[in-house]
Amino acid sequence: MSIVEYTAQPSRVLFREGRSYVEGILLPEILGGRPCMYIHKVFVAEETRRAGVGGMLLEKAKDFAIRRGCHKVFLICKTDVVGFYKGCGYEGCGYVEDQHVMTLRLGGKVE
Ligand SMILES: CC(C)(COP(=O)(O)OP(=O)(O)OC[C@H]1O[C@@H](n2cnc3c(N)ncnc32)[C@H](O)[C@@H]1OP(=O)(O)O)[C@@H](O)C(=O)NCCC(=O)NCCS
């Protein structure tokens, strides 16, 4: 697997593997006084699903967030992919309208 990292804008990062990608947005000192990363998009090409690509892309995003001093990564998703994010270490922490808010703690105090 060869994952490419793009940081065209200082606050956005894209990890790509072929047609598959994860996009993260760095948010400033909110939610506990330290930056955090919001995962904006997650997509794995149909023909490579269930082969670890999504998990690897999220792992790259997590490593990037740690390097940038983030204390958490969070995202919003539908019920059918909650299992995928739980498998990647995320925990459910609430709802926005009918979607799940999932959080990955990176250490330190989380609000
Ligand atoms: C959800 C998605 C990103 C998963 O990507 P993937 O590359 O297939 O996932 P992985 O192969 O890395 O899976 C990691 C683990 O999650 C599990 N998993 C994958 N998709 C799952 C799902 N929909 N529900 C529950 N578990 C799932 C896998 O079985 C695997 O577990 P294992 O390690 O015990 O075998 C991909 O199916 C996708 O792009 N779907 C369409 C777009 C979408 O729904 N994006 C999310 C928007 S919030």
The ligand as a Tripos MOL2 file, in Angstrom:
@<TRIPOS>MOLECULE
LIG
   48    50     1     0     0
SMALL
NO_CHARGES

@<TRIPOS>ATOM
      1 C1        -16.5810    2.4420    5.4740 C.3       1 LIG1
      2 C2        -15.3210    2.2660    4.6020 C.3       1 LIG1
      3 C3        -14.5080    3.5370    4.6150 C.3       1 LIG1
      4 C4        -14.4830    1.1080    5.1940 C.3       1 LIG1
      5 O1        -13.2590    1.0110    4.4680 O.3       1 LIG1
      6 P1        -12.5090   -0.3930    4.3070 P.3       1 LIG1
      7 O2        -11.2200   -0.1660    3.6280 O.co2     1 LIG1
      8 O3        -13.4240   -1.3610    3.6750 O.co2     1 LIG1
      9 O4        -12.2800   -0.8070    5.8240 O.3       1 LIG1
     10 P2        -11.1340   -1.7550    6.3920 P.3       1 LIG1
     11 O5        -10.9030   -2.8720    5.4120 O.co2     1 LIG1
     12 O6         -9.9510   -0.9450    6.7780 O.co2     1 LIG1
     13 O7        -11.8590   -2.3270    7.6680 O.3       1 LIG1
     14 C5        -11.3330   -2.2350    8.9800 C.3       1 LIG1
     15 C6        -12.2360   -3.0490    9.8780 C.3       1 LIG1
     16 O8        -13.5710   -2.5260    9.8760 O.3       1 LIG1
     17 C7        -14.4870   -3.5190    9.4370 C.3       1 LIG1
     18 N1        -15.5000   -2.8580    8.6200 N.ar      1 LIG1
     19 C8        -15.3290   -2.3390    7.3890 C.ar      1 LIG1
     20 N2        -16.4810   -1.7740    6.9750 N.ar      1 LIG1
     21 C9        -17.3830   -1.9820    7.9790 C.ar      1 LIG1
     22 C10       -18.7490   -1.6340    8.1440 C.ar      1 LIG1
     23 N3        -19.4410   -0.9560    7.2110 N.pl3     1 LIG1
     24 N4        -19.3610   -2.0040    9.2910 N.ar      1 LIG1
     25 C11       -18.6750   -2.6800   10.2640 C.ar      1 LIG1
     26 N5        -17.3710   -3.0220   10.1560 N.ar      1 LIG1
     27 C12       -16.7510   -2.6760    9.0250 C.ar      1 LIG1
     28 C13       -13.6470   -4.5140    8.6500 C.3       1 LIG1
     29 O9        -14.2300   -5.7700    8.6620 O.3       1 LIG1
     30 C14       -12.3470   -4.4810    9.4140 C.3       1 LIG1
     31 O10       -12.4000   -5.2820   10.5670 O.3       1 LIG1
     32 P3        -11.3130   -6.4260   10.8100 P.3       1 LIG1
     33 O11        -9.9760   -5.7210   10.8680 O.co2     1 LIG1
     34 O12       -11.7300   -7.0240   12.1170 O.co2     1 LIG1
     35 O13       -11.4460   -7.3320    9.6410 O.co2     1 LIG1
     36 C15       -15.7100    1.8830    3.1450 C.3       1 LIG1
     37 O14       -16.5660    0.7650    3.1780 O.3       1 LIG1
     38 C16       -16.3840    3.0120    2.3650 C.2       1 LIG1
     39 O15       -15.6980    3.8520    1.7630 O.2       1 LIG1
     40 N6        -17.7300    3.0360    2.3410 N.am      1 LIG1
     41 C17       -18.4710    4.0270    1.5660 C.3       1 LIG1
     42 C18       -18.2510    5.4430    2.0460 C.3       1 LIG1
     43 C19       -18.5660    5.5980    3.5020 C.2       1 LIG1
     44 O16       -19.5470    5.0760    4.0160 O.2       1 LIG1
     45 N7        -17.6960    6.3310    4.1750 N.am      1 LIG1
     46 C20       -17.8520    6.6580    5.5710 C.3       1 LIG1
     47 C21       -18.5460    7.9860    5.6780 C.3       1 LIG1
     48 S1        -18.6490    8.5020    7.3740 S.3       1 LIG1
@<TRIPOS>BOND
     1     1     2 1
     2     2     3 1
     3     2     4 1
     4     2    36 1
     5     4     5 1
     6     5     6 1
     7     6     7 2
     8     6     8 1
     9     6     9 1
    10     9    10 1
    11    10    11 2
    12    10    12 1
    13    10    13 1
    14    13    14 1
    15    14    15 1
    16    15    16 1
    17    15    30 1
    18    16    17 1
    19    17    18 1
    20    17    28 1
    21    18    19 ar
    22    18    27 ar
    23    19    20 ar
    24    20    21 ar
    25    21    22 ar
    26    21    27 ar
    27    22    23 1
    28    22    24 ar
    29    24    25 ar
    30    25    26 ar
    31    26    27 ar
    32    28    29 1
    33    28    30 1
    34    30    31 1
    35    31    32 1
    36    32    33 2
    37    32    34 1
    38    32    35 1
    39    36    37 1
    40    36    38 1
    41    38    39 2
    42    38    40 1
    43    40    41 1
    44    41    42 1
    45    42    43 1
    46    43    44 2
    47    43    45 1
    48    45    46 1
    49    46    47 1
    50    47    48 1
@<TRIPOS>SUBSTRUCTURE
     1 LIG1         1 GROUP 0 **** ****
